[in-house]
């Protein structure tokens, strides 16, 4: 496995730069190419096989920030899962960071000078493209010798959280759970704080995913989320839950001193008390 990763690393090129805030105890990723996507892989010590977390990153509204994406999963969050004995696979999807290429996830959402959203964004197309990219990483992970191919969790943050739900709705083999951190799309906390441009469209997409999902899911949002607010996520979850799969919605207390959209990064004490029992309920 290590030899294979070394070959793939040479193929991709230089490793992605670690952020300045990286700590000495954070796990170090190995870089592989998966279907053209630069992908970070964290494998725990030992022989394995290990359960797998496939993580989907979010989306900045600024093209320069999307191009600068170098870590698709915060190193501390990767460390949380590696500490639980999971291997972590985190692809940088097309249109972002070192993977580059055309932006395939532009929903067309835009805000006018009055802070209004004219027209309806095509969230379904954008999230479908994101899910297709992550499905490639999932399929790759299932074929690795260190992976338990039938013990996989999908997780993601913001657009990545919704991507995980949409992909989970396809019932890909091996997936036993889904975790949605602050999932949604088409928001702008500056021009229109607290409401997505595509509230209705997102409810439709989430509802369609719910009709296909069989794996249990956990949805986590903070009450002070400046992208979606507190009410739209409840509506999205209600649309999803009509599909009948086992699912739990959690609205946490406000994330202290931060936009609640940063729940995953800044609110570990708020979400871990729900994630830990959820993971245990899956038999890990």
N, C-alpha and C positions, 0 to 999 in steps of 0.2 A: 504493500500500500504506500509506504513512504517513498519507495523508488518511483512509483507511478506519479505521486504528487510532485516529486522533484522534476520529472519530465514535463508535466503539465505546467509547472511554474516557469520553467525555461521557455515553454511555448508562449505563455501569456506575456512574459517580460518581467520587469522589475515589480517587486511587491508594492501594494498600495501603501501609502504613507500612513502611519498611525497618527491619530489626532494628538494635539499637544496635551490634552487632558488625560491621556492614557496613563494608567497606573502600573507599577511594576508587577502587581499580582494579576493583572488582566491576562486572559489567555491570548496566545498569539495565533492568528489564523494562517492557514496555508491557502495559497491562491491557485485555483484551477480554472480551466475554461469549460463551461457547460453550454453546449449549443451556441457558442459565440459569446456567452455572458461571462464576464469576470465574476468569479464566485468565491466567497470566503468560506472555508471549511474548518471547523473546530472539532477535533476528535479527542475524547478523554483518554487518559493513560490506560493502558491495558490492552488485552487482545480483542475485546468485544465478542460478539456483535453488540452494538448499542442501539437503544431507541434513538429516533431522529426528530429534531425540530427543524422544519423548513420555515425560514423567516422571510417576510416580505416587507421591504422598506416603504417609507412614505414618499410624498411628492411635494417639493417646494414649488411655489408659484413663479419663482424667478428662474429663468433659463440658466443664468450663471451659477446659481446654487445647485441646480440639477447636474450641471456639467462637473461641478466640483465634488460631488458625492464620492467619498472614498471608503467609508465604512457603512455597509448596508445594514448592519446591526451594531448598536452600541456595545463596546467591548465588555462593559460591566454586565450588560444583559446576557451576552453570550456566556459570560462566566457563571451567571446564575444557573443556566441550563447545563453547562458542562459539569458544574458542581452536583447536579442531580443525576449525572451519569449519561446525559444525552450528547450525541453528536449534533452539531449545528451546521446547517447548510443555508447560506445567505447569498443569493445571487443579486448582482447589480443589473437590473432589467435594461432592455434596450432604451436608449434615449437618456441614459444617466451615466455619470462618472466615466470610468475607464472603459466600460462597454461601449458607450457612445452610440452613434447612429441616429436615425430619425426618431423623433418623439412620437411614440405610438399611443400615448395615454392622454392626449389633449382632448378633453371633453367638449371644448368650445365654450366653456363657462367664461363670462366676462362681466365686468361691472361698469356702469356708466358714471359720469361725473356726479350724479346725485346719489350714488351708492345703490342703485337698482340693478337688477339682473335682467336685461332684455332677452327674451327667447329662452328656450329650454336647452340645457347642455345634453350631449349624448353620453351620459355616464355609462350606459350599457356597453357601448363599443369600447370605450377607454378601459373599463374594468375587464372586459373580455380579453383584450390584448394583454393586460397585465397578468391575468390568470393563465393564459397560454404560456407566457414566459416562465412563470413559477412552476407550472406543470412539468416543463422540461427539466427543471432542477429536481423536482420530486422524483420523476422517473429515473434520472441519473442516480440519485441517492439510493433508490431501491436496489440498484445493481452493484452497490459497493460491498465488498467483503466485510467491512466493519459495521454495516447497517442491519438492524432488524427490519426487514422489508415490510413487516406487517404491524409495526409499532411506531407510527409516525404522527406527530402533531403539526398542524399548520398554525402559524401565528404571524401577526403583523401589526404595524402601527399606522394609523390614519388611512391613507389610500391602500397601504399594505394590509391593514386590518380588514378592510372591505374586500380586497383581493383574496385574502384567505377564506372569507366566507363564500365568495363567488366560486372559487375553486372547490371548496368543500361541497358545494351544491352539485358538482359533477360526480361526486362519489368516487374519487380516484382510489385505486387499490392501496391498501396499507394505512390509510388515514383513520385514526381512532379518536381524534379530538381536534377542536378548532378554538383558538383564542383570538378574540378581536379587541385590540387596544385602540380605542378612540376612532373606530373605522368610519369613513365617509369620503366624500369628494366634493369638489367645486365650492370650497369655502374661502373666505378672505377675511381674516381677523382685523384688518385695517379699514377696508372700505365698507364692510358690512359685518361687524362682529356678531357672533352668536347665531348665524343662520347660513346654511348652505344655499348656493344658487340653484341647486337641483333637489330640493326636499322631496317633491313628489316623484321625480325620476328615481331617486335613490330608494324610496319605498317600494317602487315597482321592481327594481333590480334585486333588492334584498328579499322581496316576496318570492320572486322566481327562484332564487337560490334556496330558500326555505323549503320549497316544494320538492327539491331533489336531495336535500341533505339527510343523511342517516347518522352521521357521527354527532355526538354531543358537542355543544359549543358553550363558551363563556364569553360574554360581552362586557367590557369594562370601559366606562366613561367617567369623567370628573364633572362635577356640577358647574365648574367655572371654565368649561371648554369654550374658547373664543371663536372656534371654527364652526361648531354646530349648535352651541347652546345646550340646554338641558332637556328640552322637549322633543326635538326632532329625533334624537337617538332612540327614545322610547317608542316613537311611532315606527321607526325602521325595524326595531326588534319585534314589535307586535306583528308587522307584516311578515317577517321571517317566521315567527313562531306559529303562524297559521299552518305551516307545512307539517307540523306535528313532531319534529325531532326534539330530543331532550335538549333544552337550552336554558341558560340563566342570564339575566340582565342585572348588572350592578352599576348603580350610580354612586360613586364615592363622594366623600366630602371634598371640598375644594383643595386643589393642589396648592400648598403654601407658597406664597411669593413667586408664582409663576402662572402662565396660561395653563389652564387645566388640560389643554390639548397635549401637553408634555407629561401626561400622567405616567406613561411607561418609563420615561427617563428620570422624572423628578419625584414621582409618587410611589416608590417601591413599597413603603409601609402601608399604603392604601390598597395596592392591588395584590401584594403577595399573600395576604390573608385569605384571598379568594382563589388565587391561582394554585397555591399549595394543596388545598383539599380537592380542587378540580383534578389536578394531575393524579393525586392519590386515588380518586374515584375511578380513574381509567386503568388502575391496576399497576401503576409504576411504583 
